[in-house]
Amino acid sequence: MVVTIIIILLPGIIATVICDQLIVHSKWDSFKFGLYSFVLGVLIYALLQLFFYVGDMFRDSTIVHANWGHLKIWHSAASEKPEIPAMEVVLAVALSTPVALFMSWLVKYKFINKLGQRIGVTYKFGDENLYSYYLNAEEINWIYVRDPVTNLTYQGKVQLFSENDSIQELVLSEVTVFRYEDSEELYSVPTIYLAKETGKFIIEAIPNALLGDRNDKQVAN
């Protein structure tokens, strides 16, 4: 019985795993992962059902007299002794990747949040924290990372970033290091890894107008 349920939920699990890898978000606990797997799984089977209905409509050439074919998976999910409709599961698994990519695209461009903001029901910007949201913005490319404690300022191009409950990590490329106090250029390195306690980074986006012709070595004002 458990194995049968897992097989039926497999498309949703696959889609959730893909979304988890692609979407910048706060950490999902087991409850959220299970809930998202269920929701995406139902969405995938509903999309598959829609394809079946479209096929029925074209085959019978009319909506009124179409012989609508329902997926067997709906009956299996409600049955005490479910039988696995293998072909339906295979088709749903094939749909899981495009559905996950589409959902990730929606989340990346904040369509749900932007819609909610437009109709005035929310000010929420997304699921991720502000650190990840800020660095993930399309306009954020070259930045200054200022560290008054070490008296250094780093200028570089954002490559990678991550965060957990206690630490924020950041990888920059084409890095120029300045003294924070007087903005004197000290040295340059191809890449640098920075890690600080949460909230210790001071990050500023660099306008294109302040970048040189080669988008590198500029005095950090």
C-alpha positions as CSV (number, residue, x, y, z in Angstrom):
1,M,0.0,0.0,0.0
2,V,2.8,2.5,1.0
3,V,4.8,1.6,-2.2
4,T,1.7,2.2,-4.3
5,I,1.1,5.6,-2.8
6,I,4.7,6.6,-3.3
7,I,4.5,5.5,-7.0
8,I,1.3,7.5,-7.5
9,L,3.0,10.6,-5.8
10,L,6.2,10.1,-7.7
11,P,5.5,12.9,-10.3
12,G,4.9,15.4,-7.6
13,I,8.0,14.3,-5.7
14,I,10.2,14.7,-8.8
15,A,8.8,18.1,-9.6
16,T,9.4,19.2,-6.0
17,V,13.0,18.0,-6.0
18,I,13.6,20.0,-9.2
19,C,11.9,23.1,-7.8
20,D,14.0,22.8,-4.6
21,Q,17.2,22.8,-6.7
22,L,16.2,25.7,-8.9
23,I,14.3,28.1,-6.7
24,V,16.0,30.4,-4.2
25,H,14.0,29.9,-1.0
26,S,14.1,29.5,2.7
27,K,14.7,25.9,3.8
28,W,11.7,23.6,3.4
29,D,10.9,21.2,6.3
30,S,9.5,17.8,5.7
31,F,5.9,19.0,6.1
32,K,6.4,21.7,3.4
33,F,8.2,19.3,1.1
34,G,5.4,16.7,1.4
35,L,2.7,19.4,0.9
36,Y,4.4,20.8,-2.2
37,S,4.9,17.2,-3.5
38,F,1.2,16.5,-3.1
39,V,0.1,19.9,-4.6
40,L,2.4,19.5,-7.6
41,G,1.4,15.9,-8.1
42,V,-2.3,16.8,-8.2
43,L,-1.5,19.7,-10.6
44,I,0.5,17.3,-12.9
45,Y,-2.3,14.7,-13.0
46,A,-4.9,17.5,-13.6
47,L,-2.8,18.8,-16.5
48,L,-2.6,15.2,-17.9
49,Q,-6.4,14.9,-17.5
50,L,-6.8,18.2,-19.4
51,F,-4.7,16.7,-22.3
52,F,-7.0,13.6,-22.3
53,Y,-10.1,15.8,-22.4
54,V,-8.6,17.8,-25.3
55,G,-7.9,14.6,-27.1
56,D,-11.5,13.4,-26.5
57,M,-12.8,16.7,-27.9
58,F,-10.8,16.5,-31.1
59,R,-11.7,12.9,-31.5
60,D,-15.4,13.4,-31.2
61,S,-15.4,16.8,-33.0
62,T,-17.8,18.3,-30.4
63,I,-17.8,19.2,-26.8
64,V,-21.5,18.3,-26.3
65,H,-21.3,14.7,-27.5
66,A,-17.7,14.0,-26.6
67,N,-17.1,10.8,-24.7
68,W,-14.9,12.1,-21.9
69,G,-12.3,9.7,-20.6
70,H,-11.3,10.1,-17.0
71,L,-7.9,9.1,-15.6
72,K,-7.9,5.9,-13.6
73,I,-5.5,7.5,-11.1
74,W,-8.4,9.4,-9.5
75,H,-10.2,6.1,-8.7
76,S,-6.9,4.5,-7.5
77,A,-6.2,7.3,-5.1
78,A,-9.5,6.9,-3.4
79,S,-9.6,3.1,-3.4
80,E,-8.7,1.0,-0.4
81,K,-6.9,-1.4,-2.7
82,P,-5.5,0.9,-5.4
83,E,-4.2,-0.4,-8.7
84,I,-1.4,1.5,-10.4
85,P,-2.3,2.8,-13.8
86,A,1.2,2.4,-15.1
87,M,0.9,4.5,-18.3
88,E,-0.7,7.4,-16.5
89,V,2.1,7.5,-14.0
90,V,4.7,7.3,-16.7
91,L,3.0,10.2,-18.6
92,A,2.8,12.2,-15.4
93,V,6.5,11.6,-14.6
94,A,7.3,12.9,-18.1
95,L,5.2,16.0,-17.3
96,S,6.9,16.6,-14.0
97,T,10.1,18.2,-15.4
98,P,8.3,20.8,-17.6
99,V,5.8,21.6,-14.8
100,A,8.7,22.1,-12.3
101,L,10.5,24.3,-14.8
102,F,7.4,26.4,-15.4
103,M,6.7,26.7,-11.6
104,S,10.3,27.7,-11.0
105,W,10.0,30.4,-13.7
106,L,6.8,31.8,-12.1
107,V,8.6,31.9,-8.7
108,K,11.7,33.5,-10.1
109,Y,9.8,36.4,-11.7
110,K,7.4,36.7,-8.7
111,F,4.2,36.5,-10.8
112,I,2.0,35.5,-7.9
113,N,3.5,38.2,-5.6
114,K,3.3,40.9,-8.3
115,L,-0.3,40.0,-8.9
116,G,-1.1,40.2,-5.2
117,Q,0.7,43.6,-4.9
118,R,-1.1,44.9,-8.0
119,I,-4.5,44.1,-6.6
120,G,-3.5,45.3,-3.1
121,V,-3.7,42.1,-1.1
122,T,0.0,41.8,-0.1
123,Y,3.3,43.6,0.3
124,K,5.3,40.3,0.5
125,F,8.1,40.0,-2.0
126,G,8.6,36.3,-2.0
127,D,9.5,33.2,0.0
128,E,13.2,33.8,0.3
129,N,14.9,36.2,2.8
130,L,16.0,39.7,1.8
131,Y,19.7,38.7,1.5
132,S,18.9,36.1,-1.2
133,Y,16.2,38.3,-2.7
134,Y,18.5,41.2,-3.1
135,L,21.5,39.3,-4.5
136,N,19.2,37.4,-6.9
137,A,17.8,40.5,-8.4
138,E,18.6,40.9,-12.1
139,E,20.0,44.4,-11.7
140,I,22.5,43.2,-9.1
141,N,25.8,42.3,-10.8
142,W,28.8,44.3,-9.6
143,I,28.8,45.1,-5.9
144,Y,30.8,46.6,-3.1
145,V,31.1,44.4,0.1
146,R,32.2,46.7,2.9
147,D,33.7,45.2,6.1
148,P,34.5,48.0,8.7
149,V,35.8,45.4,11.2
150,T,38.7,44.3,8.9
151,N,38.9,47.7,7.3
152,L,38.4,46.3,3.8
153,T,36.1,46.9,0.9
154,Y,35.7,44.3,-1.8
155,Q,34.6,45.1,-5.3
156,G,33.5,42.2,-7.5
157,K,31.0,40.4,-9.6
158,V,28.4,38.2,-7.8
159,Q,28.9,34.6,-8.6
160,L,27.4,32.5,-5.8
161,F,25.7,33.1,-2.5
162,S,24.0,31.2,0.3
163,E,22.7,31.6,3.8
164,N,21.6,29.5,6.8
165,D,20.5,30.4,10.3
166,S,23.9,31.6,11.4
167,I,26.1,32.5,8.4
168,Q,26.0,34.2,5.1
169,E,28.3,33.2,2.3
170,L,29.3,35.1,-0.9
171,V,31.6,34.3,-3.8
172,L,32.8,37.2,-6.0
173,S,34.9,37.1,-9.2
174,E,37.2,39.8,-10.7
175,V,37.8,41.1,-7.3
176,T,39.6,44.3,-6.3
177,V,40.2,44.9,-2.6
178,F,40.4,48.4,-1.1
179,R,41.1,49.8,2.3
180,Y,37.8,50.7,3.8
181,E,39.1,53.7,5.6
182,D,40.5,55.7,2.7
183,S,39.5,53.6,-0.4
184,E,43.2,52.9,-1.3
185,E,43.5,50.0,-3.7
186,L,45.4,47.1,-2.1
187,Y,45.3,44.1,-4.5
188,S,43.3,42.1,-7.0
189,V,42.4,38.4,-7.1
190,P,40.3,36.3,-9.6
191,T,37.8,35.1,-7.0
192,I,37.2,35.4,-3.3
193,Y,35.0,33.6,-0.8
194,L,33.5,35.7,2.0
195,A,31.6,34.4,5.0
196,K,30.1,36.4,7.9
197,E,27.6,36.0,10.6
198,T,24.1,36.8,9.5
199,G,23.6,40.6,9.0
200,K,27.3,41.5,9.0
201,F,27.7,42.1,5.3
202,I,27.3,45.7,4.0
203,I,26.5,45.3,0.3
204,E,26.1,48.1,-2.2
205,A,25.2,47.7,-5.9
206,I,27.6,49.5,-8.2
207,P,25.9,51.6,-10.9
208,N,27.2,50.9,-14.4
209,A,28.2,54.6,-14.6
210,L,30.8,54.1,-11.9
211,L,32.4,51.1,-13.6
212,G,35.4,51.5,-15.8
213,D,35.6,50.6,-19.5
214,R,36.6,47.0,-18.5
215,N,34.0,46.9,-15.6
216,D,36.8,46.4,-13.1
217,K,39.3,48.3,-11.1
218,Q,37.6,51.4,-9.8
219,V,38.3,53.3,-6.6
220,A,35.7,52.5,-4.0
221,N,34.3,55.8,-3.0
